């Protein structure tokens, strides 16, 4: 089930925000502080709450704000000026009749009435994956045990990605998955195994490399390999990935783009937040006429955050990435003239 639209009200940097989404690839850009990560995490929170039936309880650790954001729920409220009733929400529309919503409701002075989710006409589960910007598998040894015992400073996205990576491999692999796994195996020069509470890349020469000493860019490809091999990224999966290009060698970016476009062709809905011109532009260059790719540029206004969406990266008027590249080019040209 794809996400068709999101509406966010009075939540972090968002005042009254609505965005129509592609059923294929959604590339989200914007300056720091425009809510790219909050948008991805909000979408994941609502989708994940469907599967986990996360409801408000009196236990602080079980509040959605604590599980997914590790903050007091009132810290997520944008406008706290009202003294009577304050509502913050992230709403997702799947069809005309089907939606789900994450709500924070404050009544009275610092009194929480709701920090949970609600659904309407939702009779399905959602296979969703969130890959955080910070690579975590290299620190996974004993992580889940410690997290279950202590109040660790990591939100549920980190717990979930380790849990998903540690799952056993799927017995059945589709032909398209085999193709993608082979592409990734060439990049990482091997395959990923999980043994003795630790992740390794078994290289083609038989050597076993601990995740912690492998290059981070390679670890990102390796994580993707493991998620696909575990059967977690497949038909109708929703994949959220925060800054996938970070620490990846520029020559590997087009390979990653090819993989993500191929996943989109397998009915995987993809949400990516990026600061990279090359990474974003490759989607425009490499897609074909049947591929569904939409670029979303978040920008600040007095009322909060607005968004412009275009099928072509260069058509975005509020394009902070191109603005930064243009500024650099101007400085290079100016410096050459001074010489």
Secondary structure, DSSP 8 states (H G I E B T S, - for coil): ----EEEEEEETTEEEEEEE--SSEEEEEE-TTS-HHHHHHHHHHHHHHHHHT----S-GGGSHIIIII-S-GGGGBS----SSEEEEEEEEESSSS-EEEEEEEEETTTEEEEEEEEEES------EEEE-SS--GGG-TTHHHHHHHS--S--HHHHHHHHHHHS---S---HHHHHHHHHHHHHHTEEEEEETTEEEEEETTS-EEEGGGS-HHHHHHHHHHHHHHTT-S-TT-EEEEESTTTT--HHHHHHHHHHHHHHHHTT-EEEEE---HHHHHHHHHH--TT--EEEEEEEEETTEEEEEEESSGGG-SS-HHHHHHHHHHHHHHHHHHH-
